[in-house]
Every structure is written in C-alpha cells, then in structure tokens.
C-alpha cells in the first residue's frame, strides 16, 4: 500500500485547499487536526514540523516537510501534471498563475495573522483592536477588487481548467470579511468560486472540511 502524506491542517483553515488538491489528484493522505489559533496545545502539535507553529504543513511519504499553503499547492500541482491543476512551466498562462498564487498569501492571507489576534500589533486596547479588524477587512476587500480588475475569467480564474489557484481563492474568500463582501467587490471571480463550491467531485469533501452551513456566506473560518 502506498504510504500516505501527512497534512497538519484544520477544518476551514488554509490547509483545506491542499486537502482539496490531494482529493482531486487521488493521493492518500492523513490529517493531523491542529487548529493552532486555539492555543498552545494545538500549536505544539505542529512545532516539530514548522517552527512557526502554523498550519498547513505537509510531510511527504519520503519524509520531506513543506510549509506555506501556496508552496504546498504549487508542489502538488507540479508533481502531478496529469491532474492539470496548474499551467505547465512553459504554458502561456504560467506567469499569471504564479503571479496570483503569490499574491493571495502575500496581500491577503498574511493579514489573518493580525486579524486572528489584533493584540499582536495593537496591544490590549479593545478600540484599537476593533480598528485593526475594520482596516484589515477593508484592505482584504480592496485586494480582491484589484485582482478582479486584472483577471478575465473563463469557467475558472485562468480559463477553462480548474487549477489550485481556484481552490485557494474559493477557501480564502470565505474568511473575513466573508463571501458576501467578496461577491460585491469581485463579481466575475464570484462566479468561479461558486462553480468550485458546486464541483461534484468535492461535494463530500466540502461537507466534511468546510461545510456550507446555514448563513455561511456571512460566516466563515476564524477571521
């Protein structure tokens, strides 16, 4: 039996796009559930594979550790070209694919380190923390809007083929300031993420790892 991958992840977290990619590829994997935002006990689960004590972290069957959500997604897609989850290295769309795969964590995902715990930068004052939450929400919405203005999606963000970029955006757009705001600022991209939400290949997966519960478009993961 093929040795499985091990992914340190959590329901609704940044590990979910990697889980979705492995599901589509058909890779065997095991999840170590580690919602690190819940405190030191959960962070300790990840400390041995990621000194930042953050998820996701992927351990390959060969024992290699890969951290950072975008790096994991890029590695999986390039390692399994048969799944067609990324433009080939010499494909015309490769540059734009890499551009947006880096943009999402650099411009948007990184802000959740602040949003999850505003006291990290704002100290104990509740009013300061509230201003940080509001300001980061506006910045995230502005970044989605900018991305929307630079893309001309087909069925998916870069054309007719689903890529790991689509999986990434479908998950991150569910976090604060939630999908309702995303729909407002990124109507073209919204059509794509709804298509990813409804992909029958992922129906059971979404139900388990990021359920579409009542009111989910106004609520998401922490942040």
C-alpha positions in Angstrom: 0.0 0.0 0.0 1.3 3.5 -0.9 2.5 5.4 2.1 0.2 8.4 2.8 1.1 12.0 3.0 0.5 13.7 6.4 -1.0 17.2 6.4 -1.3 19.3 9.5 -4.5 21.2 8.9 -7.9 22.1 10.4 -11.5 22.4 9.3 -11.9 25.7 7.4 -8.2 26.5 7.5 -5.5 27.3 5.0 -4.8 23.6 4.8 -8.2 23.0 3.2 -7.1 24.0 -0.4 -4.2 21.5 -0.1 -6.6 18.8 1.1 -8.9 19.6 -1.9 -6.0 19.3 -4.3 -4.9 15.9 -2.9 -8.5 14.8 -3.1 -8.7 15.7 -6.8 -5.3 14.1 -7.5 -6.3 11.0 -5.7 -3.4 11.0 -3.2 -3.6 9.0 0.0 -3.3 11.4 3.0 -3.9 11.6 6.7 -4.9 14.8 8.6 -3.4 15.9 11.9 -6.1 18.2 13.1 -4.4 21.2 14.6 -6.4 24.4 14.9 -3.4 26.4 16.0 -5.4 29.6 16.7 -7.0 27.8 19.7 -3.8 27.9 21.8 -0.5 26.4 22.8 -1.7 22.8 22.9 -2.7 22.8 19.3 0.4 24.8 18.3 2.5 22.1 20.0 1.2 19.5 17.5 2.8 21.4 14.7 6.0 22.6 16.4 8.0 19.6 15.3 7.4 20.2 11.6 7.0 24.0 11.5 9.0 26.2 13.9 6.3 29.0 13.4 3.8 26.5 14.8 1.4 27.3 12.0 -0.7 25.2 9.6 -0.7 23.9 7.0 2.4 21.7 7.0 2.8 18.8 4.6 5.0 15.8 5.3 5.6 13.7 2.2 5.9 9.9 2.1 9.7 10.5 1.7 9.8 12.5 5.0 10.2 15.9 3.4 8.3 18.8 5.1 6.8 21.6 3.1 5.1 24.5 4.8 3.2 27.6 3.4 -0.1 27.0 1.7 1.0 28.3 -1.7 4.2 26.3 -1.7 2.3 23.1 -0.9 -0.3 23.8 -3.7 2.4 24.6 -6.3 4.4 21.5 -5.3 1.4 19.2 -5.5 0.2 20.6 -8.9 3.7 20.4 -10.5 4.4 17.0 -9.1 1.2 15.7 -10.6 0.8 17.3 -14.0 -1.7 14.6 -15.0 -4.2 16.3 -12.7 -4.0 19.5 -14.8 -4.2 21.7 -11.6 -1.6 24.2 -12.9 -0.4 25.5 -16.3 2.7 23.7 -17.4 6.0 25.6 -16.8 6.2 26.5 -20.5 2.5 27.4 -20.9 1.5 31.0 -21.8 -0.6 31.3 -18.6 2.2 30.2 -16.2 3.4 33.7 -15.4 -0.1 34.9 -14.4 -0.7 31.7 -12.5 2.4 32.3 -10.4 1.6 35.9 -10.0 -1.7 35.3 -8.4 -0.6 32.2 -6.4 1.9 34.5 -4.7 -0.5 37.5 -4.5 -3.1 35.6 -2.4 -0.8 34.8 0.5 1.3 38.0 0.3 -1.5 40.5 0.0 -4.5 38.7 1.7 -3.7 35.6 3.7 -0.9 37.3 5.6 -3.4 39.8 7.1 -5.1 37.0 9.0 -2.1 36.7 11.3 -3.2 40.2 12.5 -7.0 39.6 12.3 -6.9 36.4 14.3 -5.3 38.2 17.2 -5.3 42.0 16.8 -3.5 42.4 20.1 -0.3 41.1 18.4 0.1 44.6 16.8 -2.5 46.7 18.6 -2.0 45.8 22.2 -4.8 45.2 24.8 -7.0 48.2 23.9 -10.3 46.9 22.5 -10.9 50.0 20.5 -7.5 49.7 18.8 -8.2 46.1 18.1 -11.6 46.9 16.5 -9.9 49.5 14.2 -7.4 46.9 13.1 -10.1 44.4 12.3 -12.0 47.0 10.3 -8.9 48.3 8.5 -7.7 44.8 7.5 -11.2 43.9 6.3 -11.2 46.9 4.0 -7.7 46.1 2.8 -8.7 42.5 2.0 -11.7 43.6 0.1 -9.6 46.1 -1.8 -7.1 43.4 -2.8 -9.9 41.1 -4.1 -11.2 44.1 -6.1 -7.8 44.8 -7.6 -7.4 41.1 -8.5 -10.8 41.1 -10.1 -9.9 44.1 -12.3 -6.8 42.3 -13.6 -8.5 39.0 -14.5 -10.8 37.9 -17.3 -12.0 34.5 -16.1 -13.5 31.8 -18.2 -15.1 28.9 -16.4 -12.2 29.3 -13.9 -9.9 32.1 -13.0 -7.4 31.5 -15.7 -9.6 29.9 -18.4 -11.4 26.6 -18.8 -9.3 24.4 -16.5 -9.6 24.3 -12.7 -6.3 25.0 -11.0 -5.1 25.1 -7.4 -5.5 28.9 -7.7 -9.3 28.4 -7.9 -9.2 26.1 -4.8 -7.1 28.7 -3.0 -9.4 31.6 -3.7 -12.5 29.6 -3.0 -11.3 28.9 0.5 -9.7 32.2 1.4 -12.7 34.2 0.1 -14.8 32.5 2.8 -12.8 34.1 5.6 -13.3 37.7 6.8 -14.8 39.9 5.5 -16.8 36.9 4.3 -18.1 35.8 0.9 -20.9 38.4 0.9 -18.4 41.2 0.7 -16.3 39.2 -1.8 -19.4 38.9 -4.1 -19.7 42.7 -4.0 -16.2 43.6 -4.9 -15.3 40.6 -7.2 -18.5 39.6 -9.2 -16.5 37.8 -12.0 -14.4 35.9 -9.6 -17.6 35.1 -7.6 -19.0 33.1 -10.5 -15.8 31.0 -10.4 -15.8 30.3 -6.7 -19.4 29.3 -6.8 -18.5 26.8 -9.5 -15.7 25.4 -7.3 -18.2 25.2 -4.4 -20.5 23.2 -6.5 -18.0 20.8 -8.1 -19.5 17.4 -7.6 -16.0 15.8 -7.2 -15.6 17.9 -4.0 -19.2 17.7 -2.6 -18.4 15.1 0.2 -15.1 16.9 0.8 -16.6 20.3 1.4 -19.3 18.8 3.6 -16.6 17.4 5.9 -13.8 20.0 5.8 -15.6 23.4 5.2 -19.3 22.8 5.4 -21.8 25.1 3.8 -23.8 25.6 6.9 -26.8 28.0 7.2 -25.6 31.6 6.7 -22.1 30.5 5.6 -21.8 33.4 3.1 -21.8 35.8 6.0 -19.8 33.5 8.3 -16.6 31.6 7.7 -13.5 30.4 9.4 -11.9 32.5 12.1 -11.0 35.9 10.9 
